[in-house]
Amino acid sequence: MTTIKINERTKTGKAFMEMFEAFFKGLDGIEIVETDSYAQVNEEESIYSPEFIEKIKKAEDNIKKGKTTRLNPEDIWGSIL
């Protein structure tokens, strides 16, 4: 089995996926396995603790929801207190 990693957000990646689907869709032995931006097909053991990963994912969700804190570069400590 061979794994090819393609960034579908790039122009080249989009073109490759369109070509791939046009030529190989429906053939036996070839399958597209989609993953999210952080997963890998064959996940290796992470060097990060599960608690840290969960904390980062929660922070990403908060950023997407607009729950952020802006820091004033003139008064950083005052901005976070």
N, C-alpha and C positions, 0 to 999 in steps of 0.2 A: 504494500500500500504506500502511496506517495501523497504527501500533503503539500498543497500550494496555497500560500497565504496571499490574498488579494485585497488591497484597500479599495473598496468600491466607491469611496468618496473622491478618488482621483479620476482625472480624464482617462488615463490609461487603464485603470482598473475597471471603469464602466465599459470601455470599449472591449476589453478582454471578456467580461461577463456576457456582453451581447453576442460576441463571436462564439463563445463557448456554448451558449444556449442555442444559437442557430445551428451549430454543427453537431452537437452531442446530446441534445435533449432526447430522452427516451431510450437511449442505448443502454444495454445491460453492461454492468461493470463500472459505470461512471456515475457518480452521485455528487451533488452539491450539498455539503454539510455547512449550514450557516451557524455562526457563533456571534455573540455580542462583542462589543469592542474590547472586553477584558478577558473573554474566555479563549481557550485554545482547544483545538480538537483533542489533542492528547495533553491534558493538563499536567504540568509538572507540579511537584509539591512546592507550595509558596514559601518564600522566606519570611513572609509577614504573618503575624498571628491573626487568627480569625476575628478577634476583637478589634484589631486595628483596621482590617478590611471592612468590617461592618461600620466602623466610625467614619471611614472615608466615603463609603457608599451613602451614608446618611447625610454627610456634608454635601455631596453632589446633589442629592435630592433637594436639600434646602436651597442650594444655589439655583437650581432649575425653578424652584417656586418663588425665587426672589427674596428669600430670607437671608440677607447678607448684612454685614456691618461694614460701614465705610470708616476708614481711619483718616484723621486729619494729620498730614505729615508735620504740621507745625506743633501739634500736641498729641502725640501717639498715646501716651499714658492716659490722658484725659479722654481720649476717644474710646478706650476699652474699659474704663471704669464705670 
